[in-house]
Amino acid sequence: MPTIPHTRTNKKLEVPVKRLIQGHALDRVANLDAVDSLEALTYFARFAKDSEG
């Protein structure tokens, strides 16, 4: 994992990461404009997709 995603106010995005791993769509789990590192969230989205059956 490259980094833990945060909001622009430096709060960890734990729940959105959990929802990504559960299979929810990236644009549904977080406001992408409020994320400090979109690459970190896309990493978790790819990880979840690659981990599927």
mmCIF file of the N, C-alpha and C atoms, coordinates in Angstrom:
data_MODEL
# 
_entry.id   MODEL 
# 
loop_
_atom_site.group_PDB 
_atom_site.id 
_atom_site.type_symbol 
_atom_site.label_atom_id 
_atom_site.label_alt_id 
_atom_site.label_comp_id 
_atom_site.label_asym_id 
_atom_site.label_entity_id 
_atom_site.label_seq_id 
_atom_site.pdbx_PDB_ins_code 
_atom_site.Cartn_x 
_atom_site.Cartn_y 
_atom_site.Cartn_z 
_atom_site.occupancy 
_atom_site.B_iso_or_equiv 
_atom_site.pdbx_formal_charge 
_atom_site.auth_seq_id 
_atom_site.auth_comp_id 
_atom_site.auth_asym_id 
_atom_site.auth_atom_id 
_atom_site.pdbx_PDB_model_num 
ATOM 1   N N  . MET A 1 1  ? 0.840   -1.151  0.000  1.00 0.00 ? 1  MET A N  1 
ATOM 2   C CA . MET A 1 1  ? 0.000   0.000   0.000  1.00 0.00 ? 1  MET A CA 1 
ATOM 3   C C  . MET A 1 1  ? 0.898   1.230   0.000  1.00 0.00 ? 1  MET A C  1 
ATOM 4   N N  . PRO A 1 2  ? 0.704   2.114   -0.948 1.00 0.00 ? 2  PRO A N  1 
ATOM 5   C CA . PRO A 1 2  ? 1.563   3.286   -1.057 1.00 0.00 ? 2  PRO A CA 1 
ATOM 6   C C  . PRO A 1 2  ? 1.348   4.298   0.071  1.00 0.00 ? 2  PRO A C  1 
ATOM 7   N N  . THR A 1 3  ? 0.105   4.552   0.452  1.00 0.00 ? 3  THR A N  1 
ATOM 8   C CA . THR A 1 3  ? -0.220  5.521   1.503  1.00 0.00 ? 3  THR A CA 1 
ATOM 9   C C  . THR A 1 3  ? -1.667  5.339   1.922  1.00 0.00 ? 3  THR A C  1 
ATOM 10  N N  . ILE A 1 4  ? -2.014  5.888   3.050  1.00 0.00 ? 4  ILE A N  1 
ATOM 11  C CA . ILE A 1 4  ? -3.401  5.880   3.505  1.00 0.00 ? 4  ILE A CA 1 
ATOM 12  C C  . ILE A 1 4  ? -4.035  7.179   3.017  1.00 0.00 ? 4  ILE A C  1 
ATOM 13  N N  . PRO A 1 5  ? -5.178  7.090   2.325  1.00 0.00 ? 5  PRO A N  1 
ATOM 14  C CA . PRO A 1 5  ? -5.808  8.310   1.826  1.00 0.00 ? 5  PRO A CA 1 
ATOM 15  C C  . PRO A 1 5  ? -6.409  9.132   2.963  1.00 0.00 ? 5  PRO A C  1 
ATOM 16  N N  . HIS A 1 6  ? -6.367  10.434  2.787  1.00 0.00 ? 6  HIS A N  1 
ATOM 17  C CA . HIS A 1 6  ? -6.922  11.383  3.753  1.00 0.00 ? 6  HIS A CA 1 
ATOM 18  C C  . HIS A 1 6  ? -7.792  12.398  3.021  1.00 0.00 ? 6  HIS A C  1 
ATOM 19  N N  . THR A 1 7  ? -8.617  13.090  3.810  1.00 0.00 ? 7  THR A N  1 
ATOM 20  C CA . THR A 1 7  ? -9.323  14.241  3.263  1.00 0.00 ? 7  THR A CA 1 
ATOM 21  C C  . THR A 1 7  ? -8.338  15.397  3.219  1.00 0.00 ? 7  THR A C  1 
ATOM 22  N N  . ARG A 1 8  ? -8.749  16.474  2.618  1.00 0.00 ? 8  ARG A N  1 
ATOM 23  C CA . ARG A 1 8  ? -7.872  17.644  2.565  1.00 0.00 ? 8  ARG A CA 1 
ATOM 24  C C  . ARG A 1 8  ? -7.670  18.261  3.948  1.00 0.00 ? 8  ARG A C  1 
ATOM 25  N N  . THR A 1 9  ? -8.520  17.893  4.930  1.00 0.00 ? 9  THR A N  1 
ATOM 26  C CA . THR A 1 9  ? -8.351  18.367  6.306  1.00 0.00 ? 9  THR A CA 1 
ATOM 27  C C  . THR A 1 9  ? -7.615  17.337  7.152  1.00 0.00 ? 9  THR A C  1 
ATOM 28  N N  . ASN A 1 10 ? -6.996  16.352  6.489  1.00 0.00 ? 10 ASN A N  1 
ATOM 29  C CA . ASN A 1 10 ? -6.119  15.363  7.102  1.00 0.00 ? 10 ASN A CA 1 
ATOM 30  C C  . ASN A 1 10 ? -6.823  14.314  7.962  1.00 0.00 ? 10 ASN A C  1 
ATOM 31  N N  . LYS A 1 11 ? -8.065  13.991  7.648  1.00 0.00 ? 11 LYS A N  1 
ATOM 32  C CA . LYS A 1 11 ? -8.752  12.897  8.331  1.00 0.00 ? 11 LYS A CA 1 
ATOM 33  C C  . LYS A 1 11 ? -8.607  11.631  7.488  1.00 0.00 ? 11 LYS A C  1 
ATOM 34  N N  . LYS A 1 12 ? -8.305  10.522  8.136  1.00 0.00 ? 12 LYS A N  1 
ATOM 35  C CA . LYS A 1 12 ? -8.148  9.254   7.422  1.00 0.00 ? 12 LYS A CA 1 
ATOM 36  C C  . LYS A 1 12 ? -9.469  8.815   6.815  1.00 0.00 ? 12 LYS A C  1 
ATOM 37  N N  . LEU A 1 13 ? -9.404  8.249   5.629  1.00 0.00 ? 13 LEU A N  1 
ATOM 38  C CA . LEU A 1 13 ? -10.592 7.750   4.936  1.00 0.00 ? 13 LEU A CA 1 
ATOM 39  C C  . LEU A 1 13 ? -10.720 6.241   5.152  1.00 0.00 ? 13 LEU A C  1 
ATOM 40  N N  . GLU A 1 14 ? -10.938 5.845   6.401  1.00 0.00 ? 14 GLU A N  1 
ATOM 41  C CA . GLU A 1 14 ? -11.026 4.432   6.748  1.00 0.00 ? 14 GLU A CA 1 
ATOM 42  C C  . GLU A 1 14 ? -12.298 3.784   6.215  1.00 0.00 ? 14 GLU A C  1 
ATOM 43  N N  . VAL A 1 15 ? -13.437 4.437   6.399  1.00 0.00 ? 15 VAL A N  1 
ATOM 44  C CA . VAL A 1 15 ? -14.708 3.860   5.959  1.00 0.00 ? 15 VAL A CA 1 
ATOM 45  C C  . VAL A 1 15 ? -14.764 3.751   4.435  1.00 0.00 ? 15 VAL A C  1 
ATOM 46  N N  . PRO A 1 16 ? -14.374 4.785   3.688  1.00 0.00 ? 16 PRO A N  1 
ATOM 47  C CA . PRO A 1 16 ? -14.353 4.619   2.229  1.00 0.00 ? 16 PRO A CA 1 
ATOM 48  C C  . PRO A 1 16 ? -13.442 3.488   1.765  1.00 0.00 ? 16 PRO A C  1 
ATOM 49  N N  . VAL A 1 17 ? -12.287 3.307   2.405  1.00 0.00 ? 17 VAL A N  1 
ATOM 50  C CA . VAL A 1 17 ? -11.391 2.207   2.031  1.00 0.00 ? 17 VAL A CA 1 
ATOM 51  C C  . VAL A 1 17 ? -12.076 0.873   2.313  1.00 0.00 ? 17 VAL A C  1 
ATOM 52  N N  . LYS A 1 18 ? -12.728 0.765   3.454  1.00 0.00 ? 18 LYS A N  1 
ATOM 53  C CA . LYS A 1 18 ? -13.462 -0.461  3.790  1.00 0.00 ? 18 LYS A CA 1 
ATOM 54  C C  . LYS A 1 18 ? -14.530 -0.747  2.743  1.00 0.00 ? 18 LYS A C  1 
ATOM 55  N N  . ARG A 1 19 ? -15.263 0.279   2.345  1.00 0.00 ? 19 ARG A N  1 
ATOM 56  C CA . ARG A 1 19 ? -16.323 0.091   1.351  1.00 0.00 ? 19 ARG A CA 1 
ATOM 57  C C  . ARG A 1 19 ? -15.755 -0.287  -0.015 1.00 0.00 ? 19 ARG A C  1 
ATOM 58  N N  . LEU A 1 20 ? -14.604 0.266   -0.371 1.00 0.00 ? 20 LEU A N  1 
ATOM 59  C CA . LEU A 1 20 ? -13.951 -0.129  -1.622 1.00 0.00 ? 20 LEU A CA 1 
ATOM 60  C C  . LEU A 1 20 ? -13.601 -1.608  -1.598 1.00 0.00 ? 20 LEU A C  1 
ATOM 61  N N  . ILE A 1 21 ? -13.040 -2.060  -0.492 1.00 0.00 ? 21 ILE A N  1 
ATOM 62  C CA . ILE A 1 21 ? -12.654 -3.458  -0.368 1.00 0.00 ? 21 ILE A CA 1 
ATOM 63  C C  . ILE A 1 21 ? -13.886 -4.366  -0.404 1.00 0.00 ? 21 ILE A C  1 
ATOM 64  N N  . GLN A 1 22 ? -15.017 -3.853  0.048  1.00 0.00 ? 22 GLN A N  1 
ATOM 65  C CA . GLN A 1 22 ? -16.264 -4.611  0.000  1.00 0.00 ? 22 GLN A CA 1 
ATOM 66  C C  . GLN A 1 22 ? -16.849 -4.646  -1.408 1.00 0.00 ? 22 GLN A C  1 
ATOM 67  N N  . GLY A 1 23 ? -16.292 -3.862  -2.330 1.00 0.00 ? 23 GLY A N  1 
ATOM 68  C CA . GLY A 1 23 ? -16.730 -3.922  -3.711 1.00 0.00 ? 23 GLY A CA 1 
ATOM 69  C C  . GLY A 1 23 ? -17.540 -2.743  -4.212 1.00 0.00 ? 23 GLY A C  1 
ATOM 70  N N  . HIS A 1 24 ? -17.669 -1.706  -3.407 1.00 0.00 ? 24 HIS A N  1 
ATOM 71  C CA . HIS A 1 24 ? -18.425 -0.528  -3.833 1.00 0.00 ? 24 HIS A CA 1 
ATOM 72  C C  . HIS A 1 24 ? -17.615 0.286   -4.838 1.00 0.00 ? 24 HIS A C  1 
ATOM 73  N N  . ALA A 1 25 ? -18.300 1.060   -5.647 1.00 0.00 ? 25 ALA A N  1 
ATOM 74  C CA . ALA A 1 25 ? -17.651 1.882   -6.681 1.00 0.00 ? 25 ALA A CA 1 
ATOM 75  C C  . ALA A 1 25 ? -16.925 3.074   -6.056 1.00 0.00 ? 25 ALA A C  1 
ATOM 76  N N  . LEU A 1 26 ? -15.789 3.415   -6.627 1.00 0.00 ? 26 LEU A N  1 
ATOM 77  C CA . LEU A 1 26 ? -14.956 4.501   -6.120 1.00 0.00 ? 26 LEU A CA 1 
ATOM 78  C C  . LEU A 1 26 ? -15.720 5.821   -6.025 1.00 0.00 ? 26 LEU A C  1 
ATOM 79  N N  . ASP A 1 27 ? -16.480 6.155   -7.053 1.00 0.00 ? 27 ASP A N  1 
ATOM 80  C CA . ASP A 1 27 ? -17.193 7.437   -7.042 1.00 0.00 ? 27 ASP A CA 1 
ATOM 81  C C  . ASP A 1 27 ? -18.358 7.459   -6.060 1.00 0.00 ? 27 ASP A C  1 
ATOM 82  N N  . ARG A 1 28 ? -18.720 6.293   -5.495 1.00 0.00 ? 28 ARG A N  1 
ATOM 83  C CA . ARG A 1 28 ? -19.806 6.215   -4.522 1.00 0.00 ? 28 ARG A CA 1 
ATOM 84  C C  . ARG A 1 28 ? -19.327 6.255   -3.077 1.00 0.00 ? 28 ARG A C  1 
ATOM 85  N N  . VAL A 1 29 ? -18.049 5.993   -2.830 1.00 0.00 ? 29 VAL A N  1 
ATOM 86  C CA . VAL A 1 29 ? -17.578 5.875   -1.448 1.00 0.00 ? 29 VAL A CA 1 
ATOM 87  C C  . VAL A 1 29 ? -16.999 7.164   -0.883 1.00 0.00 ? 29 VAL A C  1 
ATOM 88  N N  . ALA A 1 30 ? -16.600 8.097   -1.734 1.00 0.00 ? 30 ALA A N  1 
ATOM 89  C CA . ALA A 1 30 ? -15.982 9.328   -1.241 1.00 0.00 ? 30 ALA A CA 1 
ATOM 90  C C  . ALA A 1 30 ? -16.185 10.456  -2.239 1.00 0.00 ? 30 ALA A C  1 
ATOM 91  N N  . ASN A 1 31 ? -16.179 11.659  -1.709 1.00 0.00 ? 31 ASN A N  1 
ATOM 92  C CA . ASN A 1 31 ? -16.195 12.841  -2.558 1.00 0.00 ? 31 ASN A CA 1 
ATOM 93  C C  . ASN A 1 31 ? -14.771 13.013  -3.084 1.00 0.00 ? 31 ASN A C  1 
ATOM 94  N N  . LEU A 1 32 ? -14.565 12.722  -4.330 1.00 0.00 ? 32 LEU A N  1 
ATOM 95  C CA . LEU A 1 32 ? -13.219 12.704  -4.904 1.00 0.00 ? 32 LEU A CA 1 
ATOM 96  C C  . LEU A 1 32 ? -12.544 14.075  -4.879 1.00 0.00 ? 32 LEU A C  1 
ATOM 97  N N  . ASP A 1 33 ? -13.331 15.143  -4.810 1.00 0.00 ? 33 ASP A N  1 
ATOM 98  C CA . ASP A 1 33 ? -12.756 16.490  -4.728 1.00 0.00 ? 33 ASP A CA 1 
ATOM 99  C C  . ASP A 1 33 ? -12.196 16.782  -3.341 1.00 0.00 ? 33 ASP A C  1 
ATOM 100 N N  . ALA A 1 34 ? -12.604 15.998  -2.334 1.00 0.00 ? 34 ALA A N  1 
ATOM 101 C CA . ALA A 1 34 ? -12.164 16.235  -0.957 1.00 0.00 ? 34 ALA A CA 1 
ATOM 102 C C  . ALA A 1 34 ? -10.996 15.348  -0.544 1.00 0.00 ? 34 ALA A C  1 
ATOM 103 N N  . VAL A 1 35 ? -10.481 14.542  -1.468 1.00 0.00 ? 35 VAL A N  1 
ATOM 104 C CA . VAL A 1 35 ? -9.410  13.593  -1.162 1.00 0.00 ? 35 VAL A CA 1 
ATOM 105 C C  . VAL A 1 35 ? -8.058  14.208  -1.491 1.00 0.00 ? 35 VAL A C  1 
ATOM 106 N N  . ASP A 1 36 ? -7.085  14.018  -0.580 1.00 0.00 ? 36 ASP A N  1 
ATOM 107 C CA . ASP A 1 36 ? -5.766  14.590  -0.838 1.00 0.00 ? 36 ASP A CA 1 
ATOM 108 C C  . ASP A 1 36 ? -4.961  13.766  -1.834 1.00 0.00 ? 36 ASP A C  1 
ATOM 109 N N  . SER A 1 37 ? -5.246  12.466  -1.927 1.00 0.00 ? 37 SER A N  1 
ATOM 110 C CA . SER A 1 37 ? -4.497  11.603  -2.835 1.00 0.00 ? 37 SER A CA 1 
ATOM 111 C C  . SER A 1 37 ? -5.445  10.620  -3.519 1.00 0.00 ? 37 SER A C  1 
ATOM 112 N N  . LEU A 1 38 ? -5.895  10.986  -4.682 1.00 0.00 ? 38 LEU A N  1 
ATOM 113 C CA . LEU A 1 38 ? -6.788  10.112  -5.431 1.00 0.00 ? 38 LEU A CA 1 
ATOM 114 C C  . LEU A 1 38 ? -6.082  8.809   -5.801 1.00 0.00 ? 38 LEU A C  1 
ATOM 115 N N  . GLU A 1 39 ? -4.777  8.864   -5.997 1.00 0.00 ? 39 GLU A N  1 
ATOM 116 C CA . GLU A 1 39 ? -4.024  7.657   -6.336 1.00 0.00 ? 39 GLU A CA 1 
ATOM 117 C C  . GLU A 1 39 ? -4.123  6.610   -5.225 1.00 0.00 ? 39 GLU A C  1 
ATOM 118 N N  . ALA A 1 40 ? -4.149  7.050   -3.980 1.00 0.00 ? 40 ALA A N  1 
ATOM 119 C CA . ALA A 1 40 ? -4.255  6.113   -2.863 1.00 0.00 ? 40 ALA A CA 1 
ATOM 120 C C  . ALA A 1 40 ? -5.606  5.399   -2.884 1.00 0.00 ? 40 ALA A C  1 
ATOM 121 N N  . LEU A 1 41 ? -6.671  6.129   -3.174 1.00 0.00 ? 41 LEU A N  1 
ATOM 122 C CA . LEU A 1 41 ? -7.988  5.489   -3.248 1.00 0.00 ? 41 LEU A CA 1 
ATOM 123 C C  . LEU A 1 41 ? -8.085  4.555   -4.445 1.00 0.00 ? 41 LEU A C  1 
ATOM 124 N N  . THR A 1 42 ? -7.531  4.955   -5.577 1.00 0.00 ? 42 THR A N  1 
ATOM 125 C CA . THR A 1 42 ? -7.594  4.078   -6.746 1.00 0.00 ? 42 THR A CA 1 
ATOM 126 C C  . THR A 1 42 ? -6.781  2.810   -6.512 1.00 0.00 ? 42 THR A C  1 
ATOM 127 N N  . TYR A 1 43 ? -5.723  2.895   -5.715 1.00 0.00 ? 43 TYR A N  1 
ATOM 128 C CA . TYR A 1 43 ? -4.963  1.697   -5.354 1.00 0.00 ? 43 TYR A CA 1 
ATOM 129 C C  . TYR A 1 43 ? -5.876  0.689   -4.666 1.00 0.00 ? 43 TYR A C  1 
ATOM 130 N N  . PHE A 1 44 ? -6.657  1.148   -3.695 1.00 0.00 ? 44 PHE A N  1 
ATOM 131 C CA . PHE A 1 44 ? -7.552  0.250   -2.969 1.00 0.00 ? 44 PHE A CA 1 
ATOM 132 C C  . PHE A 1 44 ? -8.666  -0.272  -3.869 1.00 0.00 ? 44 PHE A C  1 
ATOM 133 N N  . ALA A 1 45 ? -9.142  0.549   -4.792 1.00 0.00 ? 45 ALA A N  1 
ATOM 134 C CA . ALA A 1 45 ? -10.170 0.094   -5.733 1.00 0.00 ? 45 ALA A CA 1 
ATOM 135 C C  . ALA A 1 45 ? -9.612  -1.012  -6.628 1.00 0.00 ? 45 ALA A C  1 
ATOM 136 N N  . ARG A 1 46 ? -8.393  -0.855  -7.124 1.00 0.00 ? 46 ARG A N  1 
ATOM 137 C CA . ARG A 1 46 ? -7.753  -1.902  -7.935 1.00 0.00 ? 46 ARG A CA 1 
ATOM 138 C C  . ARG A 1 46 ? -7.485  -3.155  -7.112 1.00 0.00 ? 46 ARG A C  1 
ATOM 139 N N  . PHE A 1 47 ? -7.038  -2.971  -5.877 1.00 0.00 ? 47 PHE A N  1 
ATOM 140 C CA . PHE A 1 47 ? -6.789  -4.105  -4.979 1.00 0.00 ? 47 PHE A CA 1 
ATOM 141 C C  . PHE A 1 47 ? -8.062  -4.914  -4.791 1.00 0.00 ? 47 PHE A C  1 
ATOM 142 N N  . ALA A 1 48 ? -9.184  -4.246  -4.557 1.00 0.00 ? 48 ALA A N  1 
ATOM 143 C CA . ALA A 1 48 ? -10.452 -4.945  -4.359 1.00 0.00 ? 48 ALA A CA 1 
ATOM 144 C C  . ALA A 1 48 ? -10.867 -5.693  -5.628 1.00 0.00 ? 48 ALA A C  1 
ATOM 145 N N  . LYS A 1 49 ? -10.686 -5.046  -6.775 1.00 0.00 ? 49 LYS A N  1 
ATOM 146 C CA . LYS A 1 49 ? -11.065 -5.687  -8.037 1.00 0.00 ? 49 LYS A CA 1 
ATOM 147 C C  . LYS A 1 49 ? -10.186 -6.906  -8.315 1.00 0.00 ? 49 LYS A C  1 
ATOM 148 N N  . ASP A 1 50 ? -8.894  -6.788  -8.054 1.00 0.00 ? 50 ASP A N  1 
ATOM 149 C CA . ASP A 1 50 ? -7.968  -7.897  -8.278 1.00 0.00 ? 50 ASP A CA 1 
ATOM 150 C C  . ASP A 1 50 ? -8.193  -9.040  -7.298 1.00 0.00 ? 50 ASP A C  1 
ATOM 151 N N  . SER A 1 51 ? -8.733  -8.723  -6.128 1.00 0.00 ? 51 SER A N  1 
ATOM 152 C CA . SER A 1 51 ? -8.964  -9.745  -5.094 1.00 0.00 ? 51 SER A CA 1 
ATOM 153 C C  . SER A 1 51 ? -10.260 -10.511 -5.290 1.00 0.00 ? 51 SER A C  1 
ATOM 154 N N  . GLU A 1 52 ? -11.119 -10.042 -6.173 1.00 0.00 ? 52 GLU A N  1 
ATOM 155 C CA . GLU A 1 52 ? -12.379 -10.744 -6.428 1.00 0.00 ? 52 GLU A CA 1 
ATOM 156 C C  . GLU A 1 52 ? -12.088 -12.121 -7.029 1.00 0.00 ? 52 GLU A C  1 
ATOM 157 N N  . GLY A 1 53 ? -12.918 -13.076 -6.600 1.00 0.00 ? 53 GLY A N  1 
ATOM 158 C CA . GLY A 1 53 ? -12.871 -14.452 -7.061 1.00 0.00 ? 53 GLY A CA 1 
ATOM 159 C C  . GLY A 1 53 ? -11.967 -14.725 -8.142 1.00 0.00 ? 53 GLY A C  1 
# 
